[in-house]
Amino acid sequence: MTPAQTFPPELLLQAQGMRVAIFDVDGVLTDGQLYIGEHGETFKAFHVHDGHGLKLLARAGIEPVVISGRDSPALRRRVADLGLTRTILGAGDKLAAAQGLLETLGLDWPQIAAIGDDWPDLPLLLRAGFACAPAQAHVEAKAVAHHVTLASGGQGAAREFCDLLLMAAGRYATLLRADQGSLDTR
């Protein structure tokens, strides 16, 4: 099966060499809306395509990391369901959280890709070797991004970011072919 997904070659060159991909949650993995119940519980909707993209990144050796300013049982459940081992939730200072992670992993910013949608994500987007913003992101996030997705947050933006990183790493077609056996319905 030949991949149908394509990205401009110059964009793929910019995205090469990424070892970690940092994801914001609200506005990236979700549509940014917060549903709060009468007892204060938070409900969030996540797109299955985005989750599969994060799993594919991990299979390709690019570690997906969630750094969110919020923490909730729904978010904890989602990252657990995806098998993500590195998450920083309730981060008041996303840059400090990310910097600590990079030191732990022995990596530097040129090896980091990040996707975010608003001002709290700007410090990460400005330092990342490859920065991305969803289609509905705030204008300042879009202005510093190397790529603005066609899809909106919570509607496939994270998957588009994952696919781009997989293609830049030369792993997209291999993963697609590997999954073809499980997709074969003949």
Buried (B, 14 or more C-beta within 10 A) or exposed (E): EEEEEEBEEEBBEBBEBBBBBBBBBBBBBBBBEEEEEEEEEBEBEBBEBBBBBBBBBBBBEBBBBBBBBBBBEBBEEBBEEBEBEBBBBEBEEBBEBBBEBBEEBEBEBEBBBBBBBBEBBBBBBEBBBBBBBBBBBBEBBBEBBBBBBEBBBBBBBBBBBBBBBBBBBEBBBEBBEEBEEEEEEE
